[in-house]
């Protein structure tokens, strides 16, 4: 899966981020360097306070790093480029409750000046991909939490981004739904051929999804290790997680996350 | 009781809850005043007769029409200017900080005291009344618009950036809709203020409108006419509010729908 050819989609070079705070300066990221190749599924895990969300905001171009460089397809990120889709943790806050599901998904396409007759089939297509073919006329708040997050995923994929960033997207749904959504994101990732950077605090989730896991150490964030996950694909919630190799990855990464190095 | 009847009974019950006190008060007023010979406390029956003769079929229709014209024009200007200037101040940080103290000063100034000033500037005609209504009614909408826009969830703003919305689209398609519940609350306050100023602006040195009619009736000891004018004002208030609620429920159906799902009662 890791082709490693050409320019990396994302590249972080000694990225640091500090915020002013009451107690002087709070360092969220000290020194983060890694690349994500085209087509790769990278997960970022770390204990809370490790700067995961800060990292994702730098990757999205929502926030400039204090020092170092964040590059998207070779160019420094100054604002959010057209080729990046983001799924936030809190779907209730990121979806627009005054728009129907269809119009939520349609909005980025309208922004990009797509013609109406191209937009409608595209919206129908992404909604079908996330299993919401019939929900288009409803409002997001009429749907369950898991379905709302599917809408957010569909909206992020509608304009066919090269990179999909996900910030703990399944942290606020129940375990059952979470497994379904994990499999859904693996499937749509194949279908759309999109590169994914997925931030989570859940180590099992990271191993299950990823080609590579970027492990952040305890605050302030530095990369403890980048772990290649060579578990076979397609992955399966029961078989993959029962694999001995899965348990070894978990032990190793948990050790990294817990250590106070 | 068949279950399918329950919703109807509940609706009927709610309607009764709201109506019974009105009915009781009407009956009490009617019977209590029925034989009254007092000039100051005329029978309700003659007030209602005057209401019909004067306001529905008679000459006071012209006063009603001109009052409504003032109200509509003034309120429309207040609504558009309130949202427009509110949005402008939201996007221009410097203008916001420079004008903040004066905005507050104008907001707390009781608008009726401006009647004499408005008269000297604009005379006593249509313009004066519309300007006064618009000036007094603009503040609730303006300040609520500014406040609502500043309070928009940061995740919504991030989402807007991520989806690639331009500055203008961000304002019109994300920030204004997100602030709409608070803007509408401001518009509702503005409506109350506009109705008050509609009457007050017609009290002095005016030659038309309900306010003019009221003062005129009172000064010529026509207390039946005066009471009928007060009832007309109450009806205008009720109807304006009803229309407002209907429009609000249409425009903000998503807001109330979402809140109902979250379990917040209205």
Boltz contact constraints between the chains, C-beta under 6 A:
constraints:
  - contact:
      token1: [A, 62]
      token2: [B, 158]
      max_distance: 6.0
  - contact:
      token1: [A, 80]
      token2: [B, 161]
      max_distance: 6.0
  - contact:
      token1: [A, 80]
      token2: [B, 162]
      max_distance: 6.0
  - contact:
      token1: [A, 82]
      token2: [B, 164]
      max_distance: 6.0
  - contact:
      token1: [A, 86]
      token2: [B, 162]
      max_distance: 6.0
  - contact:
      token1: [A, 88]
      token2: [B, 155]
      max_distance: 6.0
  - contact:
      token1: [A, 93]
      token2: [B, 153]
      max_distance: 6.0
  - contact:
      token1: [A, 93]
      token2: [B, 155]
      max_distance: 6.0
  - contact:
      token1: [A, 94]
      token2: [B, 155]
      max_distance: 6.0
  - contact:
      token1: [A, 94]
      token2: [B, 159]
      max_distance: 6.0
  - contact:
      token1: [A, 97]
      token2: [B, 254]
      max_distance: 6.0
  - contact:
      token1: [A, 97]
      token2: [B, 258]
      max_distance: 6.0
  - contact:
      token1: [A, 98]
      token2: [B, 177]
      max_distance: 6.0
  - contact:
      token1: [A, 98]
      token2: [B, 254]
      max_distance: 6.0
  - contact:
      token1: [A, 108]
      token2: [B, 163]
      max_distance: 6.0
  - contact:
      token1: [A, 111]
      token2: [B, 164]
      max_distance: 6.0
  - contact:
      token1: [A, 111]
      token2: [B, 165]
      max_distance: 6.0
  - contact:
      token1: [A, 139]
      token2: [B, 254]
      max_distance: 6.0
  - contact:
      token1: [A, 141]
      token2: [B, 258]
      max_distance: 6.0
  - contact:
      token1: [A, 141]
      token2: [B, 261]
      max_distance: 6.0
